Amino acid sequence: MQEIRQVGIVTGGASGIGKAIGKELIKRGVHVVIADMNTEQGHITAAELRQLGGESTFAKVDVTDAAQVEELVYGVYGEFGRLDYMFNNAGIAMYGELCDMTEQNWKRIIDVNVWGVIYGVQAAYPLMKEQGFGKIANTASAAGLGPAPTTAAYSATKHAVVGLTTSLHYEAEAYGVSVSCLCPAFVDTPIFDSGEAIQMDKSKVIAQVRKQKLMTPEHFAALAIRGLDKNDVLVNPMPLRRTMDIMFTLCPGLH
Ligand code: NAD
């Protein structure tokens, strides 16, 4: 068994917010396991984190597959004898009005954004309960706290993540486990360009988003880690009113 102080898993860690969280964990001397379905980018990110002077490895995982997530979490626990952080962060975006989304679209986004989080929690939480410590952070979104025009399916999945996370937060406290929900609003990552299922002109959505003031992933990750330190139930850096104002500006002229 390796001699290591702490270990953390970040799903969706190859890019964007997950990658920035990895950097924050490295600063704390945590061994970071980048878990992502993008093998090429995952290896690149783990190498970047090692260049910062820390320990990082890559594990290829599709979070929609419960067995893969379980194997990841049990594998890390078996190797290090502990699990300090579990970031269930992998997610996808979809743009389109509710009735325009096909059943296949709905199933896909629920699989990644909701089941991906549930599988991560179901694997990590019992281990953390047993060891009596650990921090779980599930990435939802400001779109999980209020209306998010043009992203009904995405918003529905993120509301689910807020609900399951905030419920678990209060159950977990008694076992020394911290469970938090990260609710970023507009963070400058590739997610806006990679959003699936466009029933409307995606470029208009992206153009509107880019006009807004985007937070850097590094800034958001620093806030996220600080929130976890305080055992905050919700980490929501932008006032909800401002988030809603921005979201409603995404509405006009989309068709
Ligand atoms: P990103 O596209 O940069 O990163 C997402 C990562 O998740 C990618 O590396 C991708 O390969 C991975 N991924 C996707 N599906 C996966 C799967 N099935 N299994 C494993 N890995 C998978 O996007 P990001 O902005 O960093 O998003 C991270 C999280 O933050 C997501 O849950 C997203 O919904 C949430 N979020 C982002 C913003 C924002 O403004 N960027 C706002 C609110 C919420």
Residues whose N, C-alpha, C, O or C-beta is under 5 A from the ligand:
A	BS01	NAD	G12 A14 S15 G16 I17 G18 A35 D36 M37 N38 V61 D62 V63 T64 N89 A90 G91 I92 V112 T139 A140 S141 A142 P184 A185 F186 V187 T189 P190 I191
